[in-house]
Amino acid sequence: MVSSVFPDFNSPVAFLRCRACWMVQRFSEIPWSDDGTHLRNLIQLVLQRLSDPALPVQIEASKALRFLIEVDGADVTLLPV
């Protein structure tokens, strides 16, 4: 997920940014094999897409955020927001 989906969050193509947010919704249950840095990076990427110029990307980002809130360890990144 890190090598194939994370780069799409900054793609110049809105469809790929939208699809990256969709992928987060589908695979939010996967266990992370690191110390939580990938999860923190993912949350930051999704939060950045909430202000995307394309409305479909904003919608998918808000739906993805709903799934990320439920992940263990997400509260460390989300509480300061």
DOMI-783470 format. One record per atom (N, C-alpha, C): residue number from 1; x, z, y negated. Coordinates in nm, 3 decimals, padded with zeros to 5 digits, m for minus. Layout:
! residues N
num = NUM&xx = X&zz = Z&yy = Y $
...
***
This chain:
! residues 81
num = 1&xx = 00.083&zz = 00.000&yy = 00.118 $
num = 1&xx = 00.000&zz = 00.000&yy = 00.000 $
num = 1&xx = 00.088&zz = 00.000&yy = m00.125 $
num = 2&xx = 00.196&zz = 00.075&yy = m00.120 $
num = 2&xx = 00.283&zz = 00.085&yy = m00.237 $
num = 2&xx = 00.347&zz = m00.049&yy = m00.268 $
num = 3&xx = 00.391&zz = m00.121&yy = m00.168 $
num = 3&xx = 00.462&zz = m00.246&yy = m00.193 $
num = 3&xx = 00.370&zz = m00.365&yy = m00.218 $
num = 4&xx = 00.246&zz = m00.360&yy = m00.170 $
num = 4&xx = 00.159&zz = m00.476&yy = m00.186 $
num = 4&xx = 00.047&zz = m00.457&yy = m00.287 $
num = 5&xx = m00.001&zz = m00.336&yy = m00.305 $
num = 5&xx = m00.115&zz = m00.314&yy = m00.395 $
num = 5&xx = m00.071&zz = m00.265&yy = m00.533 $
num = 6&xx = 00.027&zz = m00.176&yy = m00.538 $
num = 6&xx = 00.070&zz = m00.121&yy = m00.667 $
num = 6&xx = 00.109&zz = m00.228&yy = m00.768 $
num = 7&xx = 00.183&zz = m00.333&yy = m00.730 $
num = 7&xx = 00.218&zz = m00.435&yy = m00.829 $
num = 7&xx = 00.098&zz = m00.509&yy = m00.886 $
num = 8&xx = m00.010&zz = m00.518&yy = m00.810 $
num = 8&xx = m00.129&zz = m00.590&yy = m00.857 $
num = 8&xx = m00.200&zz = m00.518&yy = m00.972 $
num = 9&xx = m00.176&zz = m00.390&yy = m00.989 $
num = 9&xx = m00.238&zz = m00.318&yy = m01.101 $
num = 9&xx = m00.190&zz = m00.372&yy = m01.236 $
num = 10&xx = m00.072&zz = m00.431&yy = m01.240 $
num = 10&xx = m00.017&zz = m00.485&yy = m01.365 $
num = 10&xx = m00.013&zz = m00.637&yy = m01.365 $
num = 11&xx = m00.090&zz = m00.699&yy = m01.278 $
num = 11&xx = m00.094&zz = m00.844&yy = m01.268 $
num = 11&xx = m00.160&zz = m00.904&yy = m01.393 $
num = 12&xx = m00.115&zz = m01.023&yy = m01.435 $
num = 12&xx = m00.183&zz = m01.089&yy = m01.548 $
num = 12&xx = m00.321&zz = m01.143&yy = m01.509 $
num = 13&xx = m00.350&zz = m01.150&yy = m01.379 $
num = 13&xx = m00.478&zz = m01.202&yy = m01.330 $
num = 13&xx = m00.575&zz = m01.085&yy = m01.312 $
num = 14&xx = m00.687&zz = m01.091&yy = m01.383 $
num = 14&xx = m00.784&zz = m00.982&yy = m01.380 $
num = 14&xx = m00.841&zz = m00.960&yy = m01.240 $
num = 15&xx = m00.860&zz = m01.067&yy = m01.164 $
num = 15&xx = m00.914&zz = m01.053&yy = m01.029 $
num = 15&xx = m00.824&zz = m00.966&yy = m00.943 $
num = 16&xx = m00.692&zz = m00.984&yy = m00.955 $
num = 16&xx = m00.599&zz = m00.905&yy = m00.873 $
num = 16&xx = m00.599&zz = m00.760&yy = m00.916 $
num = 17&xx = m00.612&zz = m00.733&yy = m01.046 $
num = 17&xx = m00.623&zz = m00.594&yy = m01.092 $
num = 17&xx = m00.750&zz = m00.531&yy = m01.040 $
num = 18&xx = m00.858&zz = m00.607&yy = m01.040 $
num = 18&xx = m00.987&zz = m00.559&yy = m00.989 $
num = 18&xx = m00.977&zz = m00.532&yy = m00.839 $
num = 19&xx = m00.913&zz = m00.622&yy = m00.767 $
num = 19&xx = m00.899&zz = m00.607&yy = m00.623 $
num = 19&xx = m00.809&zz = m00.489&yy = m00.587 $
num = 20&xx = m00.709&zz = m00.461&yy = m00.669 $
num = 20&xx = m00.623&zz = m00.344&yy = m00.645 $
num = 20&xx = m00.705&zz = m00.216&yy = m00.656 $
num = 21&xx = m00.793&zz = m00.210&yy = m00.754 $
num = 21&xx = m00.881&zz = m00.092&yy = m00.767 $
num = 21&xx = m00.976&zz = m00.082&yy = m00.649 $
num = 22&xx = m01.024&zz = m00.195&yy = m00.601 $
num = 22&xx = m01.112&zz = m00.197&yy = m00.485 $
num = 22&xx = m01.040&zz = m00.146&yy = m00.362 $
num = 23&xx = m00.912&zz = m00.184&yy = m00.347 $
num = 23&xx = m00.833&zz = m00.140&yy = m00.232 $
num = 23&xx = m00.817&zz = 00.013&yy = m00.232 $
num = 24&xx = m00.805&zz = 00.072&yy = m00.349 $
num = 24&xx = m00.793&zz = 00.217&yy = m00.358 $
num = 24&xx = m00.919&zz = 00.282&yy = m00.301 $
num = 25&xx = m01.033&zz = 00.225&yy = m00.330 $
num = 25&xx = m01.158&zz = 00.281&yy = m00.278 $
num = 25&xx = m01.162&zz = 00.274&yy = m00.127 $
num = 26&xx = m01.117&zz = 00.165&yy = m00.070 $
num = 26&xx = m01.124&zz = 00.144&yy = 00.074 $
num = 26&xx = m01.022&zz = 00.227&yy = 00.151 $
num = 27&xx = m00.906&zz = 00.252&yy = 00.090 $
num = 27&xx = m00.799&zz = 00.320&yy = 00.161 $
num = 27&xx = m00.762&zz = 00.453&yy = 00.098 $
num = 28&xx = m00.857&zz = 00.518&yy = 00.035 $
num = 28&xx = m00.828&zz = 00.646&yy = m00.030 $
num = 28&xx = m00.803&zz = 00.758&yy = 00.070 $
num = 29&xx = m00.843&zz = 00.739&yy = 00.194 $
num = 29&xx = m00.829&zz = 00.843&yy = 00.296 $
num = 29&xx = m00.694&zz = 00.841&yy = 00.366 $
num = 30&xx = m00.610&zz = 00.742&yy = 00.338 $
num = 30&xx = m00.483&zz = 00.734&yy = 00.410 $
num = 30&xx = m00.393&zz = 00.851&yy = 00.372 $
num = 31&xx = m00.319&zz = 00.904&yy = 00.468 $
num = 31&xx = m00.225&zz = 01.012&yy = 00.435 $
num = 31&xx = m00.100&zz = 00.955&yy = 00.369 $
num = 32&xx = m00.050&zz = 01.026&yy = 00.269 $
num = 32&xx = 00.071&zz = 00.983&yy = 00.200 $
num = 32&xx = 00.191&zz = 01.045&yy = 00.267 $
num = 33&xx = 00.296&zz = 00.967&yy = 00.287 $
num = 33&xx = 00.413&zz = 01.015&yy = 00.361 $
num = 33&xx = 00.522&zz = 01.070&yy = 00.270 $
num = 34&xx = 00.497&zz = 01.077&yy = 00.141 $
num = 34&xx = 00.599&zz = 01.127&yy = 00.049 $
num = 34&xx = 00.557&zz = 01.262&yy = m00.007 $
num = 35&xx = 00.622&zz = 01.306&yy = m00.111 $
num = 35&xx = 00.595&zz = 01.438&yy = m00.169 $
num = 35&xx = 00.483&zz = 01.437&yy = m00.273 $
num = 36&xx = 00.411&zz = 01.329&yy = m00.283 $
num = 36&xx = 00.300&zz = 01.320&yy = m00.378 $
num = 36&xx = 00.327&zz = 01.230&yy = m00.497 $
num = 37&xx = 00.446&zz = 01.173&yy = m00.505 $
num = 37&xx = 00.477&zz = 01.088&yy = m00.620 $
num = 37&xx = 00.398&zz = 00.958&yy = m00.616 $
num = 38&xx = 00.377&zz = 00.902&yy = m00.497 $
num = 38&xx = 00.298&zz = 00.778&yy = m00.488 $
num = 38&xx = 00.154&zz = 00.803&yy = m00.529 $
num = 39&xx = 00.098&zz = 00.915&yy = m00.489 $
num = 39&xx = m00.039&zz = 00.949&yy = m00.529 $
num = 39&xx = m00.048&zz = 00.966&yy = m00.680 $
num = 40&xx = 00.049&zz = 01.034&yy = m00.739 $
num = 40&xx = 00.049&zz = 01.051&yy = m00.885 $
num = 40&xx = 00.062&zz = 00.917&yy = m00.956 $
num = 41&xx = 00.148&zz = 00.830&yy = m00.905 $
num = 41&xx = 00.162&zz = 00.696&yy = m00.964 $
num = 41&xx = 00.033&zz = 00.616&yy = m00.951 $
num = 42&xx = m00.032&zz = 00.628&yy = m00.837 $
num = 42&xx = m00.158&zz = 00.557&yy = m00.816 $
num = 42&xx = m00.266&zz = 00.605&yy = m00.912 $
num = 43&xx = m00.275&zz = 00.734&yy = m00.931 $
num = 43&xx = m00.375&zz = 00.788&yy = m01.024 $
num = 43&xx = m00.346&zz = 00.739&yy = m01.167 $
num = 44&xx = m00.220&zz = 00.738&yy = m01.205 $
num = 44&xx = m00.184&zz = 00.689&yy = m01.339 $
num = 44&xx = m00.219&zz = 00.541&yy = m01.355 $
num = 45&xx = m00.195&zz = 00.461&yy = m01.251 $
num = 45&xx = m00.229&zz = 00.319&yy = m01.258 $
num = 45&xx = m00.380&zz = 00.299&yy = m01.272 $
num = 46&xx = m00.457&zz = 00.376&yy = m01.196 $
num = 46&xx = m00.603&zz = 00.364&yy = m01.205 $
num = 46&xx = m00.653&zz = 00.409&yy = m01.342 $
num = 47&xx = m00.596&zz = 00.516&yy = m01.395 $
num = 47&xx = m00.635&zz = 00.562&yy = m01.528 $
num = 47&xx = m00.604&zz = 00.458&yy = m01.635 $
num = 48&xx = m00.493&zz = 00.387&yy = m01.620 $
num = 48&xx = m00.459&zz = 00.281&yy = m01.715 $
num = 48&xx = m00.559&zz = 00.166&yy = m01.708 $
num = 49&xx = m00.609&zz = 00.137&yy = m01.589 $
num = 49&xx = m00.705&zz = 00.027&yy = m01.573 $
num = 49&xx = m00.842&zz = 00.062&yy = m01.631 $
num = 50&xx = m00.868&zz = 00.188&yy = m01.661 $
num = 50&xx = m00.995&zz = 00.224&yy = m01.725 $
num = 50&xx = m01.007&zz = 00.163&yy = m01.865 $
num = 51&xx = m00.895&zz = 00.130&yy = m01.926 $
num = 51&xx = m00.897&zz = 00.067&yy = m02.058 $
num = 51&xx = m00.856&zz = m00.080&yy = m02.051 $
num = 52&xx = m00.876&zz = m00.141&yy = m01.937 $
num = 52&xx = m00.843&zz = m00.282&yy = m01.916 $
num = 52&xx = m00.934&zz = m00.370&yy = m02.002 $
num = 53&xx = m00.885&zz = m00.484&yy = m02.050 $
num = 53&xx = m00.972&zz = m00.572&yy = m02.129 $
num = 53&xx = m01.085&zz = m00.636&yy = m02.049 $
num = 54&xx = m01.069&zz = m00.645&yy = m01.917 $
num = 54&xx = m01.173&zz = m00.706&yy = m01.833 $
num = 54&xx = m01.270&zz = m00.598&yy = m01.784 $
num = 55&xx = m01.397&zz = m00.617&yy = m01.811 $
num = 55&xx = m01.498&zz = m00.519&yy = m01.772 $
num = 55&xx = m01.507&zz = m00.496&yy = m01.622 $
num = 56&xx = m01.499&zz = m00.599&yy = m01.536 $
num = 56&xx = m01.503&zz = m00.572&yy = m01.391 $
num = 56&xx = m01.389&zz = m00.481&yy = m01.344 $
num = 57&xx = m01.273&zz = m00.493&yy = m01.407 $
num = 57&xx = m01.160&zz = m00.408&yy = m01.371 $
num = 57&xx = m01.190&zz = m00.263&yy = m01.411 $
num = 58&xx = m01.249&zz = m00.243&yy = m01.526 $
num = 58&xx = m01.286&zz = m00.108&yy = m01.570 $
num = 58&xx = m01.386&zz = m00.046&yy = m01.475 $
num = 59&xx = m01.481&zz = m00.124&yy = m01.430 $
num = 59&xx = m01.584&zz = m00.073&yy = m01.340 $
num = 59&xx = m01.522&zz = m00.032&yy = m01.206 $
num = 60&xx = m01.438&zz = m00.119&yy = m01.149 $
num = 60&xx = m01.375&zz = m00.087&yy = m01.022 $
num = 60&xx = m01.279&zz = 00.031&yy = m01.036 $
num = 61&xx = m01.212&zz = 00.043&yy = m01.149 $
num = 61&xx = m01.122&zz = 00.157&yy = m01.172 $
num = 61&xx = m01.201&zz = 00.287&yy = m01.176 $
num = 62&xx = m01.316&zz = 00.285&yy = m01.241 $
num = 62&xx = m01.396&zz = 00.408&yy = m01.247 $
num = 62&xx = m01.449&zz = 00.445&yy = m01.109 $
num = 63&xx = m01.484&zz = 00.345&yy = m01.028 $
num = 63&xx = m01.529&zz = 00.373&yy = m00.892 $
num = 63&xx = m01.413&zz = 00.423&yy = m00.806 $
num = 64&xx = m01.293&zz = 00.369&yy = m00.827 $
num = 64&xx = m01.176&zz = 00.413&yy = m00.751 $
num = 64&xx = m01.138&zz = 00.556&yy = m00.788 $
num = 65&xx = m01.155&zz = 00.591&yy = m00.914 $
num = 65&xx = m01.122&zz = 00.726&yy = m00.959 $
num = 65&xx = m01.209&zz = 00.829&yy = m00.888 $
num = 66&xx = m01.332&zz = 00.793&yy = m00.861 $
num = 66&xx = m01.422&zz = 00.882&yy = m00.789 $
num = 66&xx = m01.365&zz = 00.919&yy = m00.652 $
num = 67&xx = m01.307&zz = 00.822&yy = m00.585 $
num = 67&xx = m01.248&zz = 00.847&yy = m00.453 $
num = 67&xx = m01.118&zz = 00.926&yy = m00.464 $
num = 68&xx = m01.040&zz = 00.900&yy = m00.568 $
num = 68&xx = m00.912&zz = 00.969&yy = m00.583 $
num = 68&xx = m00.929&zz = 01.116&yy = m00.619 $
num = 69&xx = m01.038&zz = 01.149&yy = m00.685 $
num = 69&xx = m01.062&zz = 01.288&yy = m00.723 $
num = 69&xx = m01.072&zz = 01.376&yy = m00.599 $
num = 70&xx = m01.122&zz = 01.320&yy = m00.490 $
num = 70&xx = m01.143&zz = 01.397&yy = m00.367 $
num = 70&xx = m01.018&zz = 01.413&yy = m00.282 $
num = 71&xx = m00.910&zz = 01.343&yy = m00.316 $
num = 71&xx = m00.787&zz = 01.349&yy = m00.236 $
num = 71&xx = m00.713&zz = 01.479&yy = m00.264 $
num = 72&xx = m00.661&zz = 01.541&yy = m00.158 $
num = 72&xx = m00.583&zz = 01.664&yy = m00.175 $
num = 72&xx = m00.457&zz = 01.633&yy = m00.256 $
num = 73&xx = m00.431&zz = 01.714&yy = m00.357 $
num = 73&xx = m00.314&zz = 01.697&yy = m00.441 $
num = 73&xx = m00.341&zz = 01.619&yy = m00.568 $
num = 74&xx = m00.458&zz = 01.560&yy = m00.581 $
num = 74&xx = m00.490&zz = 01.484&yy = m00.701 $
num = 74&xx = m00.515&zz = 01.572&yy = m00.821 $
num = 75&xx = m00.553&zz = 01.696&yy = m00.798 $
num = 75&xx = m00.585&zz = 01.787&yy = m00.908 $
num = 75&xx = m00.462&zz = 01.815&yy = m00.995 $
num = 76&xx = m00.343&zz = 01.810&yy = m00.940 $
num = 76&xx = m00.221&zz = 01.833&yy = m01.017 $
num = 76&xx = m00.205&zz = 01.729&yy = m01.127 $
num = 77&xx = m00.240&zz = 01.605&yy = m01.096 $
num = 77&xx = m00.228&zz = 01.497&yy = m01.194 $
num = 77&xx = m00.350&zz = 01.489&yy = m01.285 $
num = 78&xx = m00.468&zz = 01.516&yy = m01.231 $
num = 78&xx = m00.590&zz = 01.496&yy = m01.308 $
num = 78&xx = m00.626&zz = 01.611&yy = m01.401 $
num = 79&xx = m00.584&zz = 01.731&yy = m01.372 $
num = 79&xx = m00.622&zz = 01.844&yy = m01.456 $
num = 79&xx = m00.571&zz = 01.832&yy = m01.600 $
num = 80&xx = m00.448&zz = 01.785&yy = m01.625 $
num = 80&xx = m00.405&zz = 01.769&yy = m01.765 $
num = 80&xx = m00.485&zz = 01.663&yy = m01.840 $
num = 81&xx = m00.546&zz = 01.570&yy = m01.769 $
num = 81&xx = m00.623&zz = 01.463&yy = m01.833 $
num = 81&xx = m00.754&zz = 01.522&yy = m01.876 $
***
